[in-house]
Amino acid sequence: MAITRISITDFLVHAKAQLVLDVRSPAEYQHAHIPGAVNLPLFDNEQRKVVGTLYKQHSKEAAIKQGLDYFGVKMKTMVETVEALLAQHTSTSKTVYVHCWRGGMRSGGVAWLLDLYGFKVFVLQGGYKAYRNQVIQCFEHNYQFKVLGGQTGSGKTALLKSMQAQGRAVIDFEALACHRGSSFGALGQTNPPSQEQFENNLALQLSMHAQQIIWVEDESQRIGQVNIPKPLWLQLRASDWYYLDLPFAVRLQRIIVEYGSFNKAELIAATERIRKRSGGLDCQTAVAAIQNDDLETAFTILLNYYDKQYQLGSSKREGTKPQVMSFTYFDETAIIKTLVHE
């Protein structure tokens, strides 16, 4: 068989249903990778450092010789690992797609080995770097966004999940960020992505819905530890948006249900994070209420604070005006019908 080198455009089209092997080091992969790719490192983290140092400080030849020492003892294991991965994969072919950082020696070495063994091998030209360039460019494209806004406790996330279950295109920024956007947003969340991985995952979602109307929640540019890329965020701010208006009491009960199951220590820590902005007295009162199991008092204080923050942000918002939808209670079916004009 022959190794085929393909462009990033062809790679993204044809690799969707095939096994993608990222042969960079575990640290590189853990920082960020192509969604769905499996890590098959040619070098471990320390080996990569040694080879890189030799390449920079001595010569390409010295680096290759050292790399061969590392590679030689791994060859059988790597082939067996790929066999096992293919046996578990939905694809029934012996086709694999391979990439490293720039499409150089690491992907070349692994591709040679797998081709020698009998796999059909495609190598990404330009490697992961080419993929990242594609990701960054995708945030400059124009999309058909519709934005759902509303104060805290309005049930925006629940509505979008229901719309997604009904077959509509939805991108959940908070799910991608592993954070729900407030000082309480990290509660119940694990393993937040790096900024780079967040962008990679977001780019995949955008590619899936590029020709559709995409529903999203009204967000600040920063969500937890990550930021929505500025070109995309500016486009979101200029898109059609809908403001869901629900009574304070309805929203309060939704918040109590959503966050009331977390332990006191977590709730108090989240409350303390907004002490400076919410005011010392309000924070102290809310903390005391949590300690006394009086969640209604605590969340009343917190919801008033977030309402003020939302109103402040909305007052500074330029561009399109929202279509306001007022309901006396959370009627999911009626709200969705209003949103999609059914």
Order of alpha helices (4+ residues) and beta strands (2+ residues): beta-alpha-beta-alpha-beta-alpha-alpha-alpha-beta-alpha-beta-alpha-beta-alpha-beta-alpha-alpha-beta-beta-beta-alpha-beta-alpha-alpha-alpha-alpha-alpha-beta-alpha
